[in-house]
Amino acid sequence: MTKRGQIYKCEVCGNIVEVVHEGPGDLVCCGQPMVLLEEKTADTSTEKHVPFIKREDGKYVVVVGENALHPMEEKHYIEWIELTVDGVVYKKFLNPGDEPKAVFEVPEGKEVSAREYCNVHGLWVKK
């Protein structure tokens, strides 16, 4: 059974889908089941993936890599950054060459989390 907000990837063609409505069926692409991406929370490698959230000047700023920014190269980059504030989801899509950062001008919330997707190292979350 799928759950809202889960991210799945096809290992054949690379399609990525996000569940917006839960259902009992399996997600299939290219004739095989899609893989549920695990939300990783701890980064022990030299690459920095866990999103860092700060509130400044009435905005949320989400940066990938608190002390060293994540690379944004053609073959290795952050595809998107997502912020969830009190159940409302905001998303910014990025391209190679962009800064691994997203600014969201939204009201301050009580429950705030962020996640990001690296095209090489997968899905990362900060709760």
KARA-V339115 format. One record per backbone hydrogen bond with DSSP energy under -0.5 kcal/mol. CO is the residue of the C=O (numbers start at 1). NH is the residue of the N-H. Records with the same first field share a line. If there is no record, write none. Layout:
CO = NH, NH
This chain:
3 = 6
6 = 19
7 = 37
8 = 17
9 = 11, 35
10 = 14
15 = 10
17 = 8
19 = 5
23 = 2
27 = 34
29 = 32
32 = 29
35 = 9
38 = 40
40 = 125
42 = 44
47 = 49
50 = 65
52 = 63
54 = 56, 61
56 = 59
59 = 56, 61
60 = 62, 104
61 = 54, 63
62 = 102
63 = 52, 65
64 = 70
72 = 97
73 = 76
76 = 73
77 = 79, 119
79 = 94
80 = 117
81 = 92
82 = 115
83 = 90
84 = 86, 113
85 = 88
88 = 85
90 = 83
92 = 81
95 = 98
99 = 101
100 = 64
102 = 62
103 = 105
104 = 60, 106
110 = 112
111 = 86
113 = 84
114 = 126
115 = 82
116 = 118, 124
117 = 79, 80
118 = 122
122 = 118
123 = 40
124 = 116
126 = 114
